[in-house]
Amino acid sequence: MVHVRLSHLSVFLLSILWVALPAHAQDYNFNLYLNLGPLNIPAGSAHLYDTPVLFEGKEAIRTAMEMCTNPSADRVFSLRDTIESYNTPQGESLYFSKTVHEGHKHNLETAVYSNEQGRFVVNMTTRNLVTGEQTGHATEWRDSRIFDLMSMIAFTQKIDTSDSEPGQTESLPMVNGIMVVQQFLVYTGNKTIKADDGKKYDCMIISIRDYKEGKERETVKAYVTNDKYHKPVQLDINLGVGTTIKALLK
């Protein structure tokens, strides 16, 4: 049995959506495949959708992502995650939550955004869903906007690679648990990808990277359509220990 650190899996899956979801309502479904050396087994599904709502009296967009592994993949790891974010139509962050059920880990992460004295503030909390105990809390103040997985969508969908050379990079601060971390999105070129809907797509490739122990690492390679919609088609996710998972648009 392969053991991997799965708390990052939902982050990896959503990384592709930073550059994928248009401003208007969308509904995407993905098949997941687990790669174990020469084996490539069906691993489950993921569903992304957004809905216009009212949040504390404000017009908002609720974007949600649900991920679930199937019984075959559950023998390697079990994943039942729900991630949601409320943002104004202009992209202002209001509230973010991630409900994590990964193996024996059952946590809730939340982030509440505000503006105080001209600065951007986020209050982050983590809680154990089994015991109800609060396991962490932190407040971050910044002079510039703080993002989460979903609020990055409105920003990054504006990236235009039509006149760009490979290597173009965007760096944004992102909420992760009770920390704010830097994520790097690097345009590396283009490729034609065949999805599980049977169609072929001209895609641009976005490498999503971070730094761990002072070293740069690629956590996911995302393939999105090379047009104004940046429709997600495929992503290759590095889980470590020689294990990867692939998500294909269905």
C-alpha positions in Angstrom: 0.0 0.0 0.0 1.3 3.5 -0.9 1.0 6.1 1.8 1.1 9.8 0.7 0.4 13.1 2.4 -3.1 13.8 1.1 -3.9 17.2 2.8 -2.5 18.8 -0.4 -4.6 16.8 -2.9 -7.5 19.1 -2.8 -5.1 22.0 -3.2 -3.6 20.4 -6.3 -7.0 19.6 -7.8 -8.1 23.2 -7.3 -4.9 24.7 -8.6 -6.0 24.0 -12.1 -9.2 25.9 -11.5 -7.3 29.1 -10.7 -6.8 29.5 -14.4 -9.9 27.6 -15.5 -13.2 29.0 -14.4 -14.8 31.8 -16.4 -16.7 34.6 -14.7 -20.1 33.2 -15.8 -21.7 30.1 -14.3 -20.0 26.8 -15.2 -20.3 23.1 -14.3 -17.3 20.8 -14.8 -16.9 17.1 -14.1 -13.7 15.1 -14.0 -12.6 11.5 -14.0 -9.7 10.7 -11.7 -6.9 8.2 -12.4 -4.3 6.9 -10.0 -0.9 6.2 -11.5 1.1 3.5 -9.7 4.1 2.7 -11.9 2.8 0.9 -14.9 -0.7 0.8 -13.5 -3.3 3.6 -14.3 -6.5 2.8 -12.4 -9.8 4.7 -12.2 -9.7 6.6 -8.9 -13.0 8.5 -8.6 -14.5 11.8 -9.7 -14.4 15.6 -9.0 -17.2 18.1 -9.6 -16.8 21.9 -9.8 -19.7 24.3 -10.1 -20.7 27.9 -9.2 -24.0 29.6 -8.2 -25.1 33.2 -7.7 -26.2 33.7 -4.1 -26.6 36.3 -1.4 -24.0 36.3 1.3 -24.7 38.4 4.4 -26.8 40.6 2.2 -24.2 41.0 -0.6 -24.5 39.6 -4.1 -21.9 36.8 -4.3 -20.8 33.8 -6.3 -20.5 30.6 -4.4 -18.0 28.3 -6.1 -17.8 24.7 -4.8 -15.6 21.7 -5.5 -16.5 18.1 -4.4 -14.0 15.3 -4.7 -14.5 11.6 -4.0 -12.4 8.5 -4.5 -13.9 5.2 -5.5 -13.6 1.9 -3.6 -10.6 0.7 -5.6 -8.6 3.9 -4.9 -9.8 3.9 -1.3 -7.5 1.0 -0.7 -4.6 3.3 -1.4 -6.1 6.5 0.0 -9.6 7.7 0.8 -10.7 11.2 -0.1 -14.1 13.0 0.5 -13.5 16.7 0.4 -15.8 19.7 -0.1 -14.3 23.2 -0.8 -16.4 26.3 -1.1 -15.8 30.0 -1.5 -17.9 33.1 -1.5 -16.7 36.1 -3.6 -18.3 39.2 -4.9 -19.0 39.4 -8.7 -15.9 41.7 -8.8 -13.8 39.0 -7.2 -13.5 40.4 -3.6 -13.0 37.5 -1.1 -15.7 37.1 1.5 -15.5 33.6 3.0 -13.7 30.3 2.3 -14.0 26.9 3.8 -12.5 23.4 3.2 -14.0 20.3 4.7 -11.4 17.6 4.7 -12.1 13.8 5.0 -8.8 12.2 3.9 -8.0 8.9 5.5 -8.1 9.4 9.2 -8.0 13.2 8.9 -11.3 15.0 9.4 -10.7 18.8 9.6 -12.5 22.0 8.8 -10.6 25.1 7.6 -12.2 28.5 7.3 -11.1 32.0 6.3 -13.1 35.2 6.9 -12.0 38.3 5.0 -12.3 42.0 6.0 -10.8 45.4 5.4 -9.5 47.4 8.4 -7.8 50.7 8.4 -7.1 50.4 4.7 -5.4 47.0 5.0 -6.5 43.5 3.9 -7.2 41.1 6.8 -8.0 37.4 6.9 -8.9 35.4 10.0 -8.1 31.7 9.6 -9.2 28.8 11.8 -8.8 25.1 11.8 -11.0 22.6 13.7 -11.1 18.8 14.3 -14.5 17.7 13.0 -14.5 14.5 15.2 -13.8 16.2 18.6 -15.0 19.7 17.7 -11.8 21.1 19.1 -10.2 24.2 17.5 -6.8 23.2 16.5 -5.4 26.5 15.1 -6.1 30.2 14.6 -4.2 33.0 13.0 -4.8 36.5 11.6 -2.9 37.9 8.6 -2.7 41.6 7.7 -1.4 42.6 4.3 -1.2 45.8 2.3 -2.3 44.0 -0.8 -5.1 41.5 -1.4 -5.0 38.0 0.1 -6.4 35.1 -2.1 -7.7 31.7 -1.5 -8.1 28.8 -3.9 -11.3 30.1 -5.4 -10.8 33.9 -5.4 -7.6 33.4 -7.5 -9.9 32.3 -10.3 -11.1 35.8 -11.3 -7.5 37.1 -11.2 -5.7 34.3 -13.1 -8.3 33.9 -15.8 -7.1 37.3 -17.1 -3.6 35.8 -17.9 -3.1 36.1 -21.6 -0.3 33.9 -23.1 -0.9 34.8 -26.7 2.2 37.0 -26.9 4.1 35.3 -24.1 7.2 33.2 -24.1 7.4 30.1 -21.9 8.4 31.1 -18.4 5.9 33.8 -17.8 5.1 33.6 -14.0 2.3 34.9 -11.7 2.8 34.8 -7.9 0.0 35.3 -5.5 -0.4 34.9 -1.7 -2.9 32.1 -0.9 -4.6 31.0 2.3 -3.6 27.5 3.3 -4.8 26.3 6.7 -3.7 29.0 9.1 -1.0 30.3 6.9 -0.7 32.6 3.9 1.7 31.0 1.4 3.1 32.0 -2.1 2.0 30.0 -5.1 3.6 30.3 -8.5 1.8 29.7 -11.8 4.3 29.3 -14.7 3.3 29.1 -18.4 5.4 26.4 -20.1 4.0 26.1 -23.6 1.1 24.4 -25.5 -0.1 20.8 -26.3 -3.1 19.0 -27.8 -4.9 16.9 -25.2 -7.7 14.3 -25.7 -10.2 14.4 -22.8 -12.7 11.7 -21.6 -15.4 13.5 -23.6 -13.7 12.2 -26.8 -12.7 15.6 -28.0 -9.2 17.0 -28.6 -8.3 20.4 -27.3 -5.5 22.9 -28.0 -4.2 23.6 -24.5 -1.7 25.8 -22.8 0.3 24.2 -20.0 0.5 25.8 -16.6 3.0 24.5 -14.1 2.0 25.2 -10.5 4.9 25.4 -8.1 5.8 26.2 -4.6 8.9 26.1 -2.3 9.5 23.5 0.3 12.6 23.6 2.5 14.1 26.2 0.2 13.6 24.1 -3.0 11.2 24.7 -5.9 8.9 21.9 -6.7 6.2 21.3 -9.2 3.0 20.1 -7.5 0.8 19.9 -10.6 0.9 20.3 -14.3 -2.4 21.8 -15.7 -3.7 21.7 -19.3 -6.4 24.3 -20.0 -7.8 25.4 -23.4 -5.9 28.1 -25.1 -8.8 30.6 -25.4 -10.6 33.1 -23.3 -12.4 30.5 -21.2 -9.3 28.5 -20.1 -11.5 25.4 -19.8 -9.8 22.7 -17.7 -9.0 19.5 -19.7 -6.3 17.6 -17.8 -4.1 17.9 -14.8 -1.2 15.7 -13.6 -0.8 15.8 -9.8 2.4 14.8 -8.0 1.6 13.1 -4.8 5.2 12.1 -4.0 6.8 8.7 -3.5 6.6 8.1 -7.3 2.8 8.4 -7.3 0.7 10.7 -9.5 -3.0 11.2 -10.1 -4.5 12.4 -13.4 -7.8 14.3 -13.7 -9.5 14.3 -17.2 -12.5 16.4 -18.2 -15.6 14.3 -18.8 
